[in-house]
């Protein structure tokens, strides 16, 4: 079992936030909400992280400004369709094999782990890898939410080349991507590979410097997710409205309350794609809504008019508990609230909107307008 060490003194153990079981419960809820329907099932991710805690491993998070500028930081995340992550559980050390493969290939030593996307189970995977390597996870990520494609990170958007990268599956296979001429080509090759590996794998990208992560990572992602989960749990305990608590905590807005009346969902090309149809209830009785999905929730239509779209966050929440319903868990008849949260400013620049805005998803005729008041 690895102890937390820093042979190059690129981070100080005194700065670490050591997570406990209660933190994982809050992280599961908060990351599920920030996942906008994707990122993998957070409950399964929590179980994997909790098992490591029970075995005596340490799950640690480092404030993003506390990493040394010269540290080598590697982002880790799951790739594939969320439904596969539910139907086929991970072996457990895919991410560790990715890190070791990159270290051997590049003849380097990784100093810290970075979260590719804070949404869903992908919030837990870096913690698992970090625990197994004895390293911390930096308190930031590359999305502030979840997106379906690998090039849709602030790291890629602002100049990082993700190759060489390593992908590992549950069978023990290790694939190295030596070079991709663009981040989009990296996504295409990795997506083809993950389909061959059964629809879900783990990938670690080329190392970044601590200085780059501090500048272009979306800060305080773990702090935000845990705090959001705590707010929901407190509302549940006090019999308050958890939807209202989420909106207050994240400057969000409830757009719709309804019941799922129809659901089209299929697995194609390594993605879950589809549409959710809603009929209004309570204050929205007599109205209709729909959500387009590609692993994550992309667009919300209210009575046929677009009301919110990527990169702002569209949440499908259980109307009573306030907890997220991921796209693979959507079912006919569920009563849901549709909530919108503003995305981070790093996702709203012109270069970012080219990668994570409506046109990146071929959503013709849809123009992104930032949420009012955000």
C-alpha positions in Angstrom: 0.0 0.0 0.0 1.4 3.4 -1.0 2.1 6.1 1.5 1.6 9.7 0.5 5.1 10.9 -0.5 6.5 13.8 -2.5 10.0 12.9 -3.6 10.4 16.1 -5.7 8.7 18.3 -3.2 6.2 19.5 -5.8 3.5 19.6 -3.2 3.3 19.8 0.6 1.4 17.1 2.4 0.3 19.7 5.0 -1.9 21.3 2.2 -3.8 18.1 1.5 -7.5 17.7 2.1 -8.0 14.0 3.1 -11.5 12.8 2.2 -13.6 10.6 4.4 -16.7 8.5 3.9 -19.0 11.4 4.5 -17.2 13.5 1.9 -17.7 10.7 -0.7 -21.4 10.7 -0.1 -21.6 14.4 -0.7 -19.2 14.1 -3.7 -21.4 11.4 -5.2 -24.4 13.8 -5.1 -22.6 16.9 -6.1 -20.7 15.3 -9.0 -23.8 13.7 -10.2 -25.5 17.1 -10.4 -22.5 18.7 -12.2 -22.3 15.7 -14.6 -25.4 17.0 -16.5 -26.5 13.4 -17.0 -23.1 11.9 -17.9 -19.7 11.2 -16.6 -20.5 7.7 -15.5 -22.8 6.5 -12.7 -21.6 8.3 -9.5 -22.9 5.7 -7.2 -20.7 3.0 -8.7 -17.7 5.4 -8.6 -18.4 6.1 -4.9 -18.4 2.3 -4.1 -15.0 1.9 -5.7 -13.6 4.9 -3.8 -15.1 3.7 -0.6 -13.6 0.3 -0.9 -10.2 1.8 -1.1 -10.9 3.8 2.0 -12.0 0.7 3.8 -8.7 -1.0 2.7 -6.7 1.8 4.3 -5.8 3.8 1.2 -5.8 7.6 1.4 -7.9 9.8 -0.9 -6.4 13.3 -1.0 -7.1 16.5 -2.8 -4.6 19.3 -3.2 -5.7 23.0 -3.7 -4.9 23.8 -7.3 -2.7 26.8 -6.5 -0.5 24.7 -4.2 1.0 22.5 -6.9 4.5 23.5 -8.1 4.8 25.1 -11.5 7.2 22.4 -12.7 5.2 19.4 -11.5 4.1 16.8 -14.0 0.3 16.4 -13.8 -1.7 13.7 -15.7 -5.4 13.9 -16.2 -7.4 10.7 -15.9 -11.0 9.8 -16.9 -13.3 7.2 -18.2 -14.2 7.1 -21.8 -17.2 5.4 -23.4 -20.9 5.1 -23.0 -22.3 5.6 -19.4 -24.7 2.6 -19.7 -21.7 0.3 -20.2 -20.2 1.4 -16.9 -23.4 0.2 -15.2 -23.7 -3.1 -17.0 -20.0 -4.0 -16.9 -18.1 -3.1 -13.8 -14.5 -2.0 -14.0 -11.6 -4.3 -12.9 -10.3 -1.4 -10.7 -6.8 -0.7 -11.7 -7.3 0.5 -15.3 -6.3 4.0 -14.4 -3.2 2.9 -12.5 -2.1 0.9 -15.6 -2.6 4.0 -17.7 -0.3 6.0 -15.5 2.4 3.4 -15.3 2.3 2.9 -19.1 2.8 6.7 -19.7 5.6 6.8 -17.2 7.4 3.9 -18.8 6.8 5.3 -22.3 8.0 8.8 -21.5 10.6 7.9 -18.9 9.1 10.3 -16.4 7.5 10.2 -12.9 4.1 11.7 -12.5 3.7 14.1 -9.5 0.0 14.6 -9.3 -3.3 13.4 -10.8 -5.8 15.7 -12.5 -9.5 15.2 -13.0 -10.5 15.3 -16.6 -14.2 16.0 -15.8 -15.7 16.5 -12.4 -19.1 15.1 -13.5 -20.4 11.8 -12.3 -18.1 8.8 -11.8 -15.3 10.6 -13.5 -14.9 12.6 -10.2 -14.1 9.4 -8.4 -11.7 7.7 -11.0 -8.9 10.2 -10.3 -9.2 9.7 -6.6 -9.0 5.9 -7.1 -5.9 6.3 -9.3 -4.3 8.8 -6.9 -4.9 6.5 -3.9 -3.2 3.6 -5.7 -0.2 5.7 -6.7 0.1 7.6 -3.5 -0.4 11.0 -5.2 -2.9 13.8 -4.6 -5.7 14.9 -7.0 -5.5 18.6 -7.8 -8.7 20.5 -6.9 -9.7 21.4 -10.4 -10.8 19.8 -13.6 -11.0 20.4 -17.3 -14.8 20.9 -17.7 -16.5 22.0 -14.6 -19.2 19.5 -15.7 -19.2 16.6 -18.1 -18.9 16.6 -21.9 -19.1 13.5 -24.2 -15.9 14.1 -26.2 -12.2 14.2 -25.1 -11.2 17.4 -26.9 -13.9 19.2 -24.9 -11.6 20.2 -22.0 -10.2 23.5 -21.1 -6.8 21.8 -21.3 -7.2 20.9 -24.9 -9.0 24.2 -25.8 -6.2 26.3 -24.5 -3.3 24.5 -26.1 -2.4 21.2 -24.4 -1.7 18.2 -26.7 -3.2 15.1 -25.1 -0.9 12.7 -26.8 1.0 10.6 -26.0 -1.8 9.0 -24.1 -2.6 5.6 -22.7 -5.9 3.7 -22.7 -6.6 0.6 -20.6 -9.6 -1.7 -20.4 -11.0 -4.3 -17.9 -9.2 -7.1 -19.7 -5.7 -5.7 -19.1 -5.2 -4.4 -22.6 -3.0 -1.2 -22.8 -3.1 1.0 -25.9 -0.7 3.9 -26.5 -1.6 6.8 -28.8 1.8 8.1 -29.8 0.7 11.2 -31.7 -2.5 12.8 -33.0 -2.4 15.7 -35.4 -5.2 17.3 -33.5 -7.3 16.9 -30.4 -10.3 15.9 -32.5 -8.2 13.1 -34.2 -7.2 11.9 -30.7 -10.9 11.7 -29.8 -11.8 9.8 -33.0 -9.0 7.2 -32.6 -9.7 6.7 -28.9 -13.5 6.4 -29.6 -12.8 3.7 -32.2 -10.6 1.9 -29.7 -13.1 2.1 -26.9 -15.8 0.6 -29.1 -13.4 -2.3 -29.8 -12.7 -2.7 -26.0 -16.4 -3.1 -25.3 -17.7 0.5 -24.9 -15.9 1.7 -21.7 -12.3 2.2 -20.8 -10.0 4.5 -18.9 -7.6 7.0 -20.5 -4.7 9.1 -19.2 -3.5 12.0 -21.3 0.0 13.4 -21.7 1.5 15.2 -18.7 0.8 18.9 -18.2 2.9 21.3 -16.0 1.6 22.5 -12.8 1.7 26.1 -14.2 -0.5 25.1 -17.1 -3.0 23.3 -14.8 -3.2 26.4 -12.5 -4.0 28.7 -15.4 -6.4 26.6 -17.5 -8.0 24.1 -15.1 -11.4 25.0 -13.8 -10.6 25.7 -10.1 -12.0 24.2 -6.9 -14.1 21.5 -8.7 -13.9 19.0 -5.8 -14.7 21.7 -3.3 -17.7 22.8 -5.3 -19.0 19.2 -5.8 -18.7 18.3 -2.2 -20.2 21.6 -1.0 -23.1 21.2 -3.4 -23.7 17.6 -2.2 -23.7 18.9 1.4 -26.3 21.5 0.5 -28.6 18.9 -1.0 -28.2 16.6 2.0 -28.9 19.4 4.4 -32.1 20.4 2.5 -33.2 16.7 2.6 -32.5 16.5 6.3 -34.5 19.7 7.1 -37.3 18.8 4.7 -36.5 21.9 2.6 -36.7 22.0 -1.2 -33.4 20.6 -2.5 -34.0 22.1 -6.0 -34.2 25.5 -4.4 -31.0 24.8 -2.4 -29.1 23.8 -5.6 -30.2 27.0 -7.5 -29.3 29.2 -4.5 -25.9 27.5 -4.1 -24.9 27.6 -7.8 -26.8 30.7 -9.1 -29.1 28.4 -11.1 -32.6 28.5 -12.3 -35.4 25.9 -12.4 -36.8 25.8 -15.9 -39.4 23.1 -15.8 -41.1 20.5 -13.7 -42.5 17.5 -15.5 -43.0 13.8 -16.1 -41.1 11.7 -18.6 -43.7 10.8 -21.3 -41.4 9.3 -23.9 -37.7 8.3 -24.1 -35.6 7.5 -27.1 -32.1 6.3 -26.3 -29.6 4.2 -28.1 -25.9 3.3 -28.1 -24.0 4.4 -31.2 -20.4 5.0 -31.9 -19.4 4.9 -28.2 -22.1 7.4 -27.2 -25.6 7.2 -25.7 -27.7 9.4 -27.9 -31.4 10.2 -27.7 -34.2 12.5 -26.6 -36.4 12.8 -23.5 -39.9 14.1 -23.9 -41.7 15.7 -20.9 -45.2 16.8 -20.0 -45.5 19.5 -17.5 -46.8 19.1 -13.9 -47.5 21.5 -11.1 -46.7 25.0 -12.2 -45.9 23.8 -15.7 -49.2 21.8 -16.2 -50.2 21.9 -19.9 -46.7 22.7 -21.1 -44.2 20.4 -22.8 -40.4 20.0 -22.6 -37.7 17.9 -24.2 -34.0 17.3 -23.7 -31.5 16.2 -26.3 -28.7 14.0 -25.0 -25.3 12.7 -26.2 -24.1 11.0 -23.0 -24.9 14.4 -21.4 -27.9 16.8 -21.6 -27.2 19.1 -24.5 -30.3 21.2 -25.1 -33.6 21.9 -23.3 -36.6 22.9 -25.3 -39.7 24.4 -23.5 -42.9 24.3 -25.6 -40.7 23.8 -28.7 -38.4 26.8 -28.0 -34.8 26.4 -27.0 -34.4 27.7 -23.5 -30.9 26.5 -22.5 -28.0 24.7 -24.2 -24.3 23.8 -23.9 -22.0 24.8 -22.5 -24.3 25.9 -19.6 -25.3 23.0 -17.5 -28.7 21.3 -18.0 -29.7 19.1 -15.0 -32.4 16.5 -14.9 -33.1 16.1 -11.2 -35.5 13.9 -9.2 -38.2 16.4 -8.2 -38.3 15.2 -4.6 -34.7 14.4 -3.6 -33.0 16.9 -5.9 -30.5 14.3 -6.9 -29.4 13.9 -10.5 -30.8 11.2 -12.8 -28.0 10.2 -15.2 -28.9 9.5 -18.8 -28.7 5.8 -18.5 -31.1 5.8 -15.5 -33.9 7.8 -17.1 -37.2 5.9 -17.2 -40.7 6.5 -18.4 -42.9 8.2 -15.8 -40.2 9.7 -13.6 -41.1 13.1 -12.1 -38.2 15.5 -12.8 -37.1 19.1 -12.5 -35.1 20.7 -15.2 -32.5 23.1 -13.8 -29.9 25.2 -15.6 -26.6 26.3 -14.0 -24.1 28.7 -15.6 -20.9 27.3 -16.9 -17.4 28.6 -15.9 -16.1 31.6 -17.9 -13.3 29.5 -19.4 -16.0 27.7 -21.4 -17.5 30.9 -22.8 -14.6 32.3 -24.8 -14.9 32.2 -28.6 -12.3 29.4 -28.9 -14.2 27.4 -26.2 -17.6 27.8 -27.9 -16.1 26.4 -31.1 -15.4 23.2 -29.2 -18.2 22.9 -26.6 -20.9 25.2 -28.0 -23.9 24.2 -30.1 -22.1 24.0 -33.4 -19.7 21.5 -32.0 -22.6 19.1 -31.6 -24.1 19.9 -35.1 -27.1 21.6 -33.4 -28.1 23.6 -36.4 -30.0 26.8 -35.8 -29.2 26.9 -32.0 -27.2 29.9 -30.8 -25.7 29.9 -27.4 -26.8 32.8 -25.1 -25.3 32.9 -21.6 -27.8 32.5 -18.8 -29.2 35.7 -17.5 -27.6 36.9 -14.3 -24.6 34.6 -14.7 
